[in-house]
Structures are given as structure tokens and as C-alpha cells.
Amino acid sequence: MSAATERVDGADGTDEPTGVRVRAHPGLCEGWGNCHRWAPEVYPLDEGGQSAIHLLDVPPELARAAWMGADACPARAF
């Protein structure tokens, strides 16, 4: 898990993961597109090829893709 992805536990007090929260630092994004390449359903890009998110709650079924996309960022924007 990268520094900008964190596990989000259930609000019902259980320890069951319900997804992850992704934080992006738009000033670090260099437009490589690796995040989108690994997880297009998690990381949309704007018209300039930059990450179009700042903070996003990702559902459990996309958590692995979110981690892979964040980990693939050479600029460590996630």
C-alpha cells in the first residue's frame, strides 16, 4: 500500500475492508498515465493526460487495481 492509498474499514465497527481511499497530489503528476493504464476505472485522466482526481473512495472490488495504479506512478503522485 502506498502512502497515498489507505484501507477504509467498515463503518459498522467490523474490521472488514470496504475499499481504499486514494489521495493524489496534482502538482506531482507528470502525465505518464501509468495509473490509468493499470486501473482506468479508478484513475481517469483529464484532456491533458493528467490525473483527474484529488481524493477518491474506491470500492473493495477495485482496491487491488487502485493499489497497482498508484504503485505504477513514477512521479509518486499517489
C-alpha positions in Angstrom: 0.0 0.0 0.0 1.5 3.3 -1.0 1.5 6.4 1.3 -1.4 7.8 -0.6 -3.7 4.7 -0.5 -5.2 3.7 2.8 -7.6 1.0 3.8 -11.1 2.1 4.7 -12.8 -0.2 7.2 -16.5 -0.7 7.6 -18.5 1.9 9.4 -20.3 -0.8 11.3 -17.3 -1.4 13.6 -16.1 -4.5 11.9 -12.6 -4.9 10.6 -13.8 -6.0 7.1 -12.3 -3.8 4.4 -14.8 -1.9 2.4 -12.3 -0.3 0.0 -9.4 2.1 -0.1 -9.1 5.9 -0.2 -6.8 7.3 -2.8 -5.2 10.7 -2.5 -3.5 12.4 -5.4 -1.1 15.3 -5.4 -1.9 17.0 -8.7 1.3 19.1 -8.6 3.4 15.9 -8.8 1.5 14.3 -11.7 3.7 14.3 -14.8 1.2 12.8 -17.1 2.8 9.4 -17.6 -0.6 7.7 -17.5 0.6 4.5 -15.7 -2.1 4.8 -13.1 -4.8 4.9 -15.8 -3.0 2.1 -17.7 -3.3 -0.3 -14.7 -6.7 0.9 -13.5 -8.7 3.0 -16.0 -11.8 2.6 -13.9 -10.1 4.2 -10.9 -7.8 6.8 -12.4 -9.5 9.0 -15.1 -7.3 11.4 -16.9 -8.1 14.9 -18.0 -7.7 16.2 -21.6 -4.0 17.0 -20.9 -3.3 13.4 -19.8 -3.0 14.4 -16.1 -4.8 12.6 -13.2 -8.3 14.0 -12.8 -8.7 13.0 -9.1 -7.6 14.6 -5.9 -9.4 12.3 -3.3 -11.4 9.2 -4.2 -13.0 6.4 -2.1 -12.6 3.2 -4.1 -14.9 0.2 -3.6 -13.4 -3.1 -2.4 -13.7 -4.7 -5.9 -11.4 -2.1 -7.3 -9.0 -1.8 -4.3 -6.3 -4.1 -5.9 -6.4 -2.1 -9.2 -6.2 1.2 -7.2 -3.0 0.0 -5.4 -1.5 -1.2 -8.6 -2.2 2.1 -10.4 -0.8 4.1 -7.5 2.3 1.9 -7.3 3.0 2.3 -11.0 3.2 6.1 -10.8 6.9 7.0 -11.4 6.3 10.5 -10.0 4.7 9.2 -6.8 1.7 11.4 -7.2 -0.4 8.9 -5.3 
